[in-house]
């Protein structure tokens, strides 16, 4: 069985980008074939349901 080294990182103070609904997006370490992000919805905010054409989200 092959092993994959995992990395850790500190969440950035400033977001890397903003989602269309205003959610703050901060990138986390990425692996081949997948990635993760940290999302923050501002106080009193709500997220909007979307359907992506080219990616899948969990």
ChimeraX attribute file (.defattr): number of C-alpha atoms within 10 A of each C-alpha:
attribute: neighborCount
match mode: 1-to-1
recipient: residues
	/A:1	3
	/A:2	3
	/A:3	5
	/A:4	8
	/A:5	5
	/A:6	8
	/A:7	9
	/A:8	7
	/A:9	8
	/A:10	7
	/A:11	12
	/A:12	12
	/A:13	7
	/A:14	9
	/A:15	15
	/A:16	11
	/A:17	12
	/A:18	13
	/A:19	13
	/A:20	10
	/A:21	13
	/A:22	15
	/A:23	19
	/A:24	18
	/A:25	18
	/A:26	18
	/A:27	16
	/A:28	16
	/A:29	13
	/A:30	12
	/A:31	12
	/A:32	6
	/A:33	5
	/A:34	9
	/A:35	11
	/A:36	13
	/A:37	14
	/A:38	13
	/A:39	14
	/A:40	16
	/A:41	14
	/A:42	11
	/A:43	6
	/A:44	5
	/A:45	11
	/A:46	11
	/A:47	13
	/A:48	10
	/A:49	6
	/A:50	8
	/A:51	8
	/A:52	7
	/A:53	6
	/A:54	5
	/A:55	7
	/A:56	8
	/A:57	7
	/A:58	3
